[in-house]
């Protein structure tokens, strides 16, 4: 398992868990949760960070760049133009060319505007960005995003922050079978069993924020998520037994002779 790594663009990650940095009660709690998660890539809503602050600390100052790759996201963008602008700002500020691309289409559900997402993906890929788009659990759109040059596709398990767990496992399996790039489930995970189920479907990783940040004990939940992602990945690689309609004895009696 030591060589079972996740590759996005030209970067390789030991952990298949990506964690967010929003919603934590304070920066110290966030740092403790990041450490417990074992993640080596963390996402930051860069549009909500004051990149021009002089002498004032931002959330980026609390993230150890030697430990973590920063994945700026375009949260808050409702048009392709806004998402592209935020990605460019992050790159200009020296955060890098990785971007978790979000183009939201509805304020109530926070579901993606997939037309805008595809448009922004095409533009940013041409500009040299490594684009990781947050999308619906739609295999047709997943294939279009891959064809547009996305480094991975990130279908939702359920609406952002809902904690409902994976609602359409069959759709996630269809996406995984349809694309060659990594598939990372993003949004909707509520607890460790949700993360394990995602990984057991064969996806390449899971991204989460709310499930950790708003837990009663974020550090402990982050540790649980780390273990769940690892366990789910191992279970997928091991290969589960086939489901059967009837019982089958664990210790079959065939071949045993019972003498009086």
Legacy VTK file of the C-alpha trace (Angstrom):
# vtk DataFile Version 3.0
C-alpha trace
ASCII
DATASET POLYDATA
POINTS 260 float
0.000 0.000 0.000
2.993 2.346 0.356
3.028 2.873 -3.431
-0.747 3.368 -3.693
-0.635 7.091 -4.348
-2.978 9.640 -5.899
-1.675 11.576 -8.905
-3.247 14.857 -9.992
-1.506 16.551 -12.885
2.221 16.257 -12.169
1.767 16.047 -8.394
1.654 12.847 -6.370
-0.075 12.587 -3.000
0.239 9.908 -0.335
-3.221 10.577 1.091
-6.465 10.084 -0.823
-8.277 12.399 1.582
-8.487 16.100 0.686
-9.783 18.409 3.400
-11.219 21.896 3.475
-10.356 24.766 5.762
-13.644 26.621 6.095
-16.240 26.667 8.912
-13.788 25.832 11.728
-14.398 27.603 15.034
-10.852 28.947 15.061
-7.533 28.530 13.282
-6.019 26.375 16.025
-8.839 23.862 15.699
-8.351 23.831 11.939
-4.621 23.158 12.250
-5.237 20.261 14.655
-7.824 18.739 12.299
-5.513 19.038 9.290
-2.765 17.261 11.192
-5.081 14.452 12.320
-6.475 13.940 8.805
-3.148 12.822 7.360
-4.008 14.779 4.231
-1.313 16.420 2.156
-3.643 18.608 0.071
-6.003 21.184 1.593
-8.461 23.442 -0.152
-8.980 27.142 0.559
-11.781 29.422 -0.666
-9.358 31.903 -2.155
-12.046 34.420 -3.119
-12.750 34.926 0.586
-9.117 35.575 1.508
-7.774 39.112 1.523
-4.666 38.554 -0.560
-3.703 42.232 -0.275
-3.631 42.334 3.525
-0.574 44.144 4.877
0.739 42.594 8.076
-2.627 40.986 8.801
-2.669 37.197 9.005
-4.981 35.244 6.713
-5.936 31.584 6.786
-2.995 30.866 4.458
-0.572 31.879 7.231
-1.855 29.021 9.406
-1.237 26.327 6.784
2.254 24.829 6.672
3.241 24.915 2.985
5.955 22.336 3.646
3.326 19.813 4.761
0.380 20.670 2.542
-0.264 21.516 -1.082
-2.735 24.386 -1.248
-5.706 23.735 -3.510
-7.407 27.101 -4.066
-11.099 26.812 -4.856
-13.439 29.211 -6.585
-16.244 28.966 -4.003
-18.705 31.819 -4.356
-18.450 31.995 -8.139
-21.810 31.937 -9.926
-20.463 32.533 -13.435
-17.612 31.128 -15.465
-16.106 34.614 -15.586
-16.030 34.921 -11.792
-14.463 31.466 -11.398
-11.781 32.250 -13.979
-11.002 35.562 -12.272
-10.610 33.904 -8.841
-8.324 31.217 -10.285
-6.142 33.871 -11.889
-5.965 35.829 -8.635
-4.770 32.744 -6.780
-2.089 32.087 -9.366
-0.948 35.716 -9.318
-0.695 35.556 -5.511
1.711 32.623 -5.795
-0.666 29.922 -4.572
-0.012 27.818 -7.663
-1.794 26.571 -10.758
-3.923 23.895 -9.109
-7.563 24.933 -8.839
-10.703 23.291 -7.522
-13.157 24.805 -9.947
-16.647 25.614 -8.713
-19.338 27.421 -10.681
-22.529 27.382 -8.628
-25.866 27.471 -10.410
-28.377 27.696 -7.564
-28.091 29.555 -4.263
-30.417 27.245 -2.327
-28.956 23.854 -3.280
-25.453 25.042 -4.295
-25.631 22.620 -7.207
-23.156 23.287 -10.030
-23.840 25.202 -13.222
-22.293 22.556 -15.460
-22.400 24.689 -18.620
-20.424 27.430 -16.890
-18.133 24.828 -15.345
-17.273 23.341 -18.721
-16.664 26.789 -20.202
-14.341 27.795 -17.350
-12.505 24.465 -17.527
-11.682 24.961 -21.198
-10.365 28.477 -20.608
-8.244 27.616 -17.559
-6.767 24.456 -19.084
-5.591 26.517 -22.061
-3.935 28.906 -19.594
-1.979 26.069 -17.975
-4.085 25.459 -14.862
-4.495 21.986 -13.391
-8.279 21.989 -13.156
-10.218 19.888 -10.649
-13.905 20.599 -11.382
-16.728 20.088 -8.864
-19.654 18.681 -10.812
-22.915 16.735 -10.670
-22.926 12.937 -10.588
-23.487 12.908 -14.351
-21.240 10.670 -16.429
-21.916 12.635 -19.647
-20.643 15.856 -18.068
-17.740 13.968 -16.485
-16.645 12.782 -19.935
-16.985 16.304 -21.368
-14.856 17.733 -18.544
-12.192 15.082 -19.115
-12.211 15.830 -22.853
-11.793 19.530 -21.984
-8.563 18.683 -20.159
-9.661 18.416 -16.519
-7.036 16.687 -14.365
-9.803 14.819 -12.528
-13.558 14.996 -12.066
-15.184 15.662 -8.695
-18.816 14.514 -8.616
-20.910 15.302 -5.559
-22.163 12.563 -3.250
-24.942 14.879 -2.018
-25.438 18.662 -1.811
-22.602 20.672 -0.232
-22.670 20.587 3.566
-25.725 18.300 3.709
-23.998 15.337 5.362
-26.436 13.007 3.608
-23.790 10.600 2.390
-23.624 9.106 -1.089
-27.090 9.326 -2.639
-26.480 7.788 -6.056
-23.736 5.158 -5.809
-24.622 3.755 -9.221
-23.973 7.128 -10.865
-20.559 7.324 -9.199
-19.710 3.833 -10.475
-20.817 4.819 -13.992
-18.533 7.866 -13.884
-15.586 5.822 -12.651
-16.078 3.353 -15.498
-16.510 6.106 -18.105
-13.409 8.267 -17.534
-9.682 7.606 -17.415
-8.791 10.498 -15.122
-9.081 10.247 -11.305
-12.552 10.504 -9.762
-12.750 12.287 -6.407
-16.063 12.417 -4.571
-16.708 15.957 -3.368
-19.516 17.176 -1.086
-22.132 15.446 1.029
-20.025 13.150 3.217
-21.344 13.205 6.797
-19.397 10.604 8.721
-16.671 7.997 8.403
-18.885 5.257 6.985
-19.849 7.578 4.101
-16.177 8.047 3.234
-15.539 4.296 3.362
-18.516 3.592 1.079
-17.227 6.130 -1.448
-13.817 4.492 -1.522
-15.302 0.987 -1.742
-16.931 2.061 -5.025
-13.432 2.426 -6.448
-13.103 6.206 -6.570
-9.633 7.678 -6.255
-10.239 10.031 -3.360
-12.693 11.995 -1.232
-12.820 15.710 -0.456
-14.658 16.995 2.606
-14.929 20.049 4.825
-18.194 20.409 6.769
-18.220 16.858 8.141
-14.933 17.562 9.924
-15.188 21.277 10.688
-18.642 21.139 12.275
-18.203 17.871 14.176
-18.280 18.147 17.974
-14.618 17.091 17.937
-13.110 18.046 14.543
-9.685 16.575 15.284
-11.169 13.198 16.199
-13.497 13.222 13.193
-10.555 14.045 10.921
-8.717 11.030 12.310
-11.804 8.865 11.743
-12.051 10.077 8.141
-8.396 9.275 7.547
-8.937 5.705 8.747
-12.204 5.329 6.809
-10.669 6.428 3.509
-7.779 4.035 4.042
-10.069 1.140 5.008
-12.405 1.747 2.075
-9.500 1.828 -0.351
-8.062 -1.419 1.030
-11.473 -3.104 0.838
-11.845 -2.072 -2.808
-8.397 -3.359 -3.700
-8.990 -6.595 -1.775
-12.229 -7.328 -3.653
-15.437 -7.967 -1.749
-17.269 -11.305 -1.821
-20.271 -11.677 -4.101
-23.665 -11.014 -2.544
-25.803 -14.149 -2.219
-29.499 -14.608 -1.583
-29.075 -17.481 0.874
-26.751 -18.338 3.741
-23.557 -20.234 3.140
-21.751 -21.857 6.054
-18.411 -20.371 6.995
-17.188 -23.846 7.930
-18.619 -26.223 5.294
-19.061 -29.832 6.342
-18.249 -31.454 2.988
-15.340 -33.866 3.297
-15.693 -34.367 7.034
-16.527 -37.829 8.290
-18.125 -37.979 11.725
-17.414 -41.203 13.533
-19.534 -42.532 16.385
LINES 1 261
260 0 1 2 3 4 5 6 7 8 9 10 11 12 13 14 15 16 17 18 19 20 21 22 23 24 25 26 27 28 29 30 31 32 33 34 35 36 37 38 39 40 41 42 43 44 45 46 47 48 49 50 51 52 53 54 55 56 57 58 59 60 61 62 63 64 65 66 67 68 69 70 71 72 73 74 75 76 77 78 79 80 81 82 83 84 85 86 87 88 89 90 91 92 93 94 95 96 97 98 99 100 101 102 103 104 105 106 107 108 109 110 111 112 113 114 115 116 117 118 119 120 121 122 123 124 125 126 127 128 129 130 131 132 133 134 135 136 137 138 139 140 141 142 143 144 145 146 147 148 149 150 151 152 153 154 155 156 157 158 159 160 161 162 163 164 165 166 167 168 169 170 171 172 173 174 175 176 177 178 179 180 181 182 183 184 185 186 187 188 189 190 191 192 193 194 195 196 197 198 199 200 201 202 203 204 205 206 207 208 209 210 211 212 213 214 215 216 217 218 219 220 221 222 223 224 225 226 227 228 229 230 231 232 233 234 235 236 237 238 239 240 241 242 243 244 245 246 247 248 249 250 251 252 253 254 255 256 257 258 259
